């Protein structure tokens, strides 16, 4: 009786893996985070709705976390990024200052530049 030879396993072509480079940007002032992704998101929401509590709700942040982020940013930057007014007849309000708008714009632009840089830098990893 003839023995059957075991079938050789087929060689698969190497799969091309989707490579993505990731990075995060934040601004430190005196070694402390002065603007992070969460802080930038909060500034955008405050600008959109004019209320710290509503901005916190939209981002699903605890109000305390939102208040502490604003307080930390205002303390670290030379000029405040956010101005708050306590409630009254017409209610309080929160607004992003010109400095805050400028800092936010620069931060978002830097994020886009970083994403572009990372996207264009991934080719060597496909060859590795």
C-alpha positions as CSV (number, residue, x, y, z in Angstrom):
1,X,0.0,0.0,0.0
2,X,1.4,3.4,-1.0
3,X,1.7,6.1,1.6
4,X,0.1,9.4,0.9
5,X,2.3,12.3,1.3
6,X,1.1,15.0,3.5
7,X,0.0,18.1,1.6
8,X,2.4,21.0,1.9
9,X,0.8,24.0,3.5
10,X,0.2,26.8,1.0
11,X,2.3,29.8,1.4
12,X,0.2,32.9,1.8
13,X,1.2,36.1,0.3
14,X,2.2,38.5,3.1
15,X,-0.8,40.6,4.1
16,X,-0.4,44.3,3.8
17,X,-1.3,45.7,7.1
18,X,-2.9,49.1,7.4
19,X,-0.4,51.3,9.3
20,X,-1.5,54.4,11.0
21,X,0.7,56.7,13.0
22,X,-0.9,58.5,15.9
23,X,0.1,61.5,18.0
24,X,-1.4,63.9,20.5
25,X,-0.7,67.5,21.0
26,X,-0.9,69.5,24.2
27,X,0.5,72.7,25.4
28,X,2.6,72.8,28.7
29,X,3.3,76.0,30.5
30,X,5.8,75.8,33.3
31,X,5.6,72.0,33.1
32,X,1.8,71.9,33.5
33,X,-0.8,71.1,30.9
34,X,-2.3,74.4,29.8
35,X,-4.3,73.2,26.8
36,X,-5.2,69.6,26.1
37,X,-7.7,67.9,23.7
38,X,-10.3,68.0,26.4
39,X,-9.6,71.7,27.1
40,X,-9.9,72.5,23.4
41,X,-13.2,70.6,23.1
42,X,-14.5,72.5,26.1
43,X,-13.5,75.9,24.7
44,X,-15.3,75.0,21.5
45,X,-18.5,74.0,23.3
46,X,-18.4,77.1,25.5
47,X,-18.1,79.3,22.4
48,X,-21.0,77.4,20.8
49,X,-23.5,77.6,23.7
50,X,-22.2,80.3,26.1
51,X,-22.6,78.2,29.2
52,X,-20.1,76.2,31.1
53,X,-22.7,73.8,32.5
54,X,-24.2,73.2,29.0
55,X,-20.7,72.7,27.5
56,X,-19.9,70.1,30.2
57,X,-23.2,68.3,29.5
58,X,-22.6,68.2,25.8
59,X,-19.1,66.7,26.4
60,X,-20.4,64.4,29.2
61,X,-18.0,66.0,31.6
62,X,-18.8,66.5,35.3
63,X,-19.4,70.2,35.9
64,X,-16.5,70.1,38.4
65,X,-14.1,68.7,35.8
66,X,-15.1,71.4,33.3
67,X,-14.8,74.1,35.9
68,X,-11.3,72.8,37.0
69,X,-10.2,72.7,33.3
70,X,-11.2,76.3,32.8
71,X,-9.7,77.4,36.1
72,X,-6.3,75.6,35.2
73,X,-6.2,77.1,31.7
74,X,-7.0,80.6,33.0
75,X,-4.3,80.4,35.7
76,X,-1.6,79.1,33.3
77,X,-2.1,81.5,30.4
78,X,-0.9,85.1,30.7
79,X,-4.5,86.2,29.9
80,X,-7.7,84.3,30.7
81,X,-9.1,82.1,27.9
82,X,-12.6,82.0,29.4
83,X,-14.6,84.6,31.4
84,X,-17.5,83.5,33.5
85,X,-20.4,85.6,35.0
86,X,-22.4,84.3,37.9
87,X,-26.1,84.0,37.6
88,X,-28.4,86.9,38.0
89,X,-31.6,88.3,36.5
90,X,-30.8,87.0,33.1
91,X,-28.6,84.1,34.3
92,X,-24.9,83.9,34.1
93,X,-22.9,83.0,31.2
94,X,-19.5,82.0,30.0
95,X,-17.6,83.2,27.0
96,X,-14.3,82.4,25.3
97,X,-12.0,85.5,25.2
98,X,-10.1,86.7,22.1
99,X,-7.0,85.1,23.6
100,X,-8.9,81.9,24.1
101,X,-10.2,82.0,20.5
102,X,-6.7,82.6,19.2
103,X,-5.1,79.9,21.3
104,X,-7.8,77.4,20.2
105,X,-7.4,78.3,16.6
106,X,-3.6,77.8,16.8
107,X,-4.0,74.5,18.7
108,X,-6.5,73.1,16.1
109,X,-4.2,74.1,13.2
110,X,-1.3,72.4,14.9
111,X,-3.4,69.3,15.3
112,X,-4.1,69.3,11.6
113,X,-0.4,69.8,10.7
114,X,0.6,66.9,13.0
115,X,-2.1,64.6,11.4
116,X,-0.8,65.5,7.9
117,X,2.8,64.9,9.0
118,X,2.0,61.5,10.4
119,X,-0.1,60.5,7.4
120,X,2.8,61.4,5.0
121,X,5.4,59.7,7.3
122,X,3.9,56.2,7.4
123,X,5.3,54.8,4.1
124,X,8.5,53.4,5.7
125,X,6.5,51.3,8.0
126,X,4.8,49.6,5.1
127,X,8.2,48.4,3.9
128,X,9.3,47.3,7.3
